[in-house]
Amino acid sequence: MHSMGIGGGFLMVYRDGQTNQSFTLDSREVAPLATHREFYKNVSPLGSLFGPLAVAVPGEMHGLYAAHKRFGKLPWSQLLQPVILLVERGFVMNHELHQTLQEKLYFKEAWTAPSLAEHVRELK
């Protein structure tokens, strides 16, 4: 599963096994604050899909932190430590992810940025 991560968002349904209550969390990415209904009116049809106007504000980390604050038991820094090690040391990727990165060259910079581990450390 590589079509997820800190650049996007998620929807969560959480069921508390002790109280039998369910909770939902919408942490999807959102349009930048300055956008409005007419923002894409004079943009090419692909303008909202590719390029600088296609970028949304990620909601993933905010949502994970909100879920942790409400339901988490471990310290936040303890949860992030394995992630920090992963971005520092790297990992062996599967064939599908390798193919995706080969075909979609615009992903390459995200995976080779030397500052990625430092940014994750700042989330601690």
NORHU-V239586 format. One record per pair of residues at least 24 apart in sequence whose ideal C-beta (glycine too) atoms are under 10 Angstrom apart, sorted by the first residue. I is the first residue (numbers start at 1). J is the second residue. D is the distance in whole Angstrom. If there is no record, write none. Layout:
i: {I I}
j: {J J}
d: {D D}
//
This chain:
i: {1 1 1 2 2 2 2 2 2 2 3 3 4 5 5 5 5 6 6 6 6 6 6 6 6 6 6 7 7 7 7 7 7 8 8 8 8 9 9 9 9 9 9 9 9 10 10 10 10 10 11 11 12 12 12 12 12 14 14 14 16 23 23 23 25 25 25 25 25 25 25 25 26 26 27 27 27 27 27 27 27 27 27 27 28 28 28 28 28 29 29 29 29 29 29 29 29 30 30 30 30 30 31 31 31 32 32 33 50 61 61 64 65 75 76 76 77 77 77 78 79 79 80 80 80 80 81 81 81 83 83 83 83 83 84 84 84 84 84 84 84 85 85 86 86 86 87 87 87 87 87 87 87 87 87 88 88 88 88 88 89}
j: {94 96 97 93 94 96 97 100 101 107 97 100 60 58 60 61 110 58 59 60 61 64 83 116 119 120 123 55 56 58 60 61 110 56 58 59 60 56 57 58 59 60 61 62 63 59 60 63 64 67 59 63 63 64 66 67 71 67 70 71 71 67 70 71 59 62 63 64 66 67 70 71 59 63 58 59 60 61 62 63 64 65 66 67 56 58 59 60 63 55 56 57 58 59 60 62 63 56 57 58 59 62 55 56 57 56 57 57 106 120 123 123 123 124 123 124 121 123 124 124 123 124 120 121 123 124 120 121 124 117 120 121 123 124 116 117 118 120 121 123 124 117 120 116 117 120 111 113 115 116 117 118 119 120 121 116 117 118 120 121 117}
d: {10 10 9 8 8 7 5 7 9 9 10 9 8 9 7 10 9 6 10 5 5 9 9 10 9 8 9 9 9 5 7 10 8 8 6 8 6 8 9 6 4 5 9 8 6 8 6 6 8 9 10 9 7 9 9 6 10 7 8 6 8 9 8 8 10 10 6 9 6 6 8 10 8 8 9 4 7 9 6 2 7 9 7 8 8 9 5 9 8 9 4 6 5 5 8 10 10 6 5 9 6 10 9 6 7 7 6 8 9 10 6 9 8 10 8 7 10 9 5 9 10 9 7 8 6 5 10 10 8 9 6 9 8 9 10 6 9 5 6 9 8 9 10 10 9 9 10 9 10 5 4 9 9 5 9 9 5 10 9 9 9}
//
